[in-house]
Structure formats: structure tokens, C-alpha cells
Amino acid sequence: AFGDAAFAGSVPGDGTTVHDVVGVAPTPTGHGYWMAGADGQVYAFGAATLAGSASGLLPAADPVVAITG
């Protein structure tokens, strides 16, 4: 965690294997966040809810480069 951000978890702290996390986006309340991997996988922490991921749907030539809230 940086600044006044609260720590709500990490990758691979959740037990998964992760390659190239490319971005973090906060929830509107600031009580959670999403992390996105270049492979399209999205991870939810704290109050963030997971609505799905694009992992396995994207061609390897088109990696994810960012996430926004």
C-alpha cells in the first residue's frame, strides 16, 4: 500500500500464478481495488467485486495494458 491507501490483498498473495500485472484501479468508495494482468485476468480485493475477466479471450498479440475504474 502507498500513501493513505489501505492494503486489501495482493497477487500472488491470493494463491494464483500471475504474469505481468499492468494496472490497479480503485473502487468508487476507496475500500477496494482491481488489479489487471496483461493476459486479461482481473483480480478483486477488498470491497471490489469481480464481474469477470478477459483471460483466455484475448489473442496473445493484444495484451491488456491498463485498467480504469
Helices and strands as residue ranges (DSSP letters): E 21-26, E 32-37, E 42-46
